[in-house]
Amino acid sequence: MAKNESALTGKALLQKVKELGHLSKRETAKECGYYSITKDGQIRVNLSGFYDALLEAKGIVLDAEGSKDGRGREASYRVKVHKNGQIVIGAAYTQEMGLQPGDEFQVKLGYKHIHLARIDEDEDTEAA
């Protein structure tokens, strides 16, 4: 028995799970294609992948794409000033806001805060 490359997703997964209601969770996951074969020929059921696919098929997304930085860490909403004096706002934040390369901001300094105000193209043309 080889590794099953065609694990079910979406409506097909939901339908198969209904059909296999009499089986255990492990057997259902295996029948839906969520397993692999180890080097020594043992079957390893991927319950985590199976559950993630079930949730996604039902329209539930637990891990939003924008909530992690490029290295797979959760966004903390905290940054530190680097030795060179720069503050880097990671891609997780810019993706969450839908920012694109070239978007501009006005920097406003306060007593103990820095406020970044996005400059919209509409505002730019109205001011001119």
N, C-alpha and C positions, 0 to 999 in steps of 0.2 A: 504494500500500500504506500503510495507516494504522497508528498505534501500536496494538499488541495489548494490550488492557486485561485479557484473561483468561489471564494466565500460569498454567500448571499448577502445582499444589502437591500435597503428600501422596502418596497411593498412585497417583493419576493421573500425577503427574510421574515417579515411579519406573517405572511401566509403560511410559510413552512413551520414557524413556531406554533401556530394554531393547530396545524396538522399533527405535530409531534407532542402535543400537550400531555400525552401519557408517559413520555420518557423523562428521565432525570435531566437536570440542567446541563450536566456534562455531556450526556448523550445527545441532547438537543443541539448544543453548541457544535459538537463534532459533526453531526448530520448536516448542519448548516455551513460547514466548511471551515470552522474556526479551530483548526488543529494543525500540528506539524509533526513530523517524524524525526526523532532524535538520531544521533549517529549510531546508537546501539539498537535502533529499530523500535524504540518505545513511542507510543502516541502521546503527545503533549497537547492537551486541550487549552485553548486560549480563551478563558472565560472573560477576561478583561476586555479583549477585543470584541468578543461576542456582545457583551453588555453595552459597550460603547456604540456598536453598530445598531443595537436595538433602540437605544435612546435616540440616536440620530434618525433612525427610520420613523420614530414617533414625533420628530420635530423638536427634540430637546437637545440643546448644545450646552454642555457644562463648561467647556474650556474655550472661551472666546479667543480668536486668533490674536487679537491685539493685546492680550493681557500678559504676554511674555516678550522678553527682549530677544535679541538675535541669538543669544546663547541658551535659550530655553528656560531662563529664570523668570519667576513671576515679577511683574512690575511692582515696585515698592512705593512709588510716588515720593521718594527721597533721593536727593543727589548730593554729592560732595564737591567742593571746589578742589580742582586738581592743583598740583604743585605749580603749574604754569599759569594759574589764575583763571582757567576756563571752567565752565560748568557745562557738562554734556547732558542733553536731554535725549534719552534713548529712543530707538525706533518704535518701541512698544507704545510710547505716548503719542508720537506723531502719527502712527498708524491708527490709533484709537480715535484721534481727532480728524482723520481723513486728510492729513496734510500731504502736499505734493512738493517735489523739488521746485524751488523758485518762489514758494509762498513767502510773503514778507510779514514782519512783525515790527511794531513800535515798542521799544523798551522804555518802560516808565519806572523810575526809581522812587521808592518810598523810604520811610524811616528804617524799617526792618524787613522790607520785601522788594521783590522785583516783579513787576507785572508785565507780561507779554500780551500786547493787544494785536490781534491779527488785522492786517491792513487788507481790506477787501478792494477789489478792482472798482466796484461801484463807488465806494467812498473816495478813491483816488481820482476818478473822473469828475465827481461832483465838486471836489475841492479846487480843481483847476479852472 
